[in-house]
Amino acid sequence: MLTKQRKLILSHAQRDMMRKAGRANAELMDFLRPHVQAGVTTAAIDKLVHDWTYDHGYKAATLGYQKFPRCCCTSINEVICHGIPDDTELKDGDIVNIDITTVVDGWHGDQSETFMIGEVSEEKRAVMQCAFDCMHMAIDQLTPGCRVASIGETVVPEAHKRGFTVVREYVGHGLGRQFHLDPSIPHFPNRQSRIDRLFPGMCFTVEPMINAGTRYTKSDKVDGWTVRTKDGRPSAQFEHSVLMTESGPEILTLTKDGPQKGHQF
């Protein structure tokens, strides 16, 4: 296990490449921010992602990944993840998660953010707040060499305390020259996450998906990608790319204009 994990340890030069990719991805999120509003289609958001990414000489990791047809994922209301941009218009009262991954000189920056469109219900606002807070709480308690399980041991009690649930089928992951690497980063504690550790030089995502109702999911059998809550109630997610350093976790995808730790929606 340790031999396998040592392959993920990045040199200082490689860490700088991951920082560059993370910064680019955060810049893209800030570029999209003013366009995420009522009346805009998710396909239009995807085109913005495409044009910005390729105009800068980067690549969109999701485009063509296991035949995914778009440059980003747009997941509205009860859609947990992997929503495919199309002609759906965002409308007042929606929440939408935008998940973007930019490849810069072969290295991946990965993050997602949930946006409120106009005035949203208290339930949607609360589940967004929970997802955002859980992400930052999980990152804050990471230390060099800690168990991956510390993430789930933080997220699950906090979500349950607020009356929400944590998705188990979809998890965070190692990150680097490849989109998805070991170790798996579940947002609930399990046997493997109690074994795996996060050593300095490892890069990974923390991306809890929080449901207002049941934690159970259902996949769209038609498009093969879209994942929804089984009970149709809303779901929210926030995600950052994180580098473990000798002094603790470093978030690589912080935006300038987006919500910062402690933000209240």
Salt bridges, closest charged atoms under 4 A:
ASP16 OD1 - ARG19 NH1 2.75
ASP30 OD1 - ARG33 NH2 3.01
ASP46 OD2 - ARG70 NH1 3.75
ASP51 OD2 - LYS47 NZ 2.61
ASP51 OD1 - HIS50 ND1 3.09
GLU78 OE2 - ARG228 NE 3.82
ASP94 OD1 - LYS91 NZ 3.35
ASP105 OD2 - LYS20 NZ 2.99
ASP110 OD2 - HIS173 NE2 3.27
GLU113 OE2 - ARG33 NH1 2.54
GLU119 OE1 - ARG125 NH2 3.97
GLU123 OE2 - ARG233 NH2 2.50
ASP133 OD2 - ARG162 NH2 2.96
ASP140 OD2 - LYS261 NZ 3.36
GLU153 OE1 - ARG147 NH2 3.12
GLU158 OE1 - LYS161 NZ 3.26
GLU158 OE2 - ARG162 NE 2.87
ASP182 OD2 - LYS4 NZ 2.61
GLU207 OE2 - HIS173 NE2 3.57
ASP220 OD2 - ARG228 NH1 3.11
GLU246 OE1 - ARG15 NH1 2.98
GLU250 OE2 - ARG19 NE 2.84
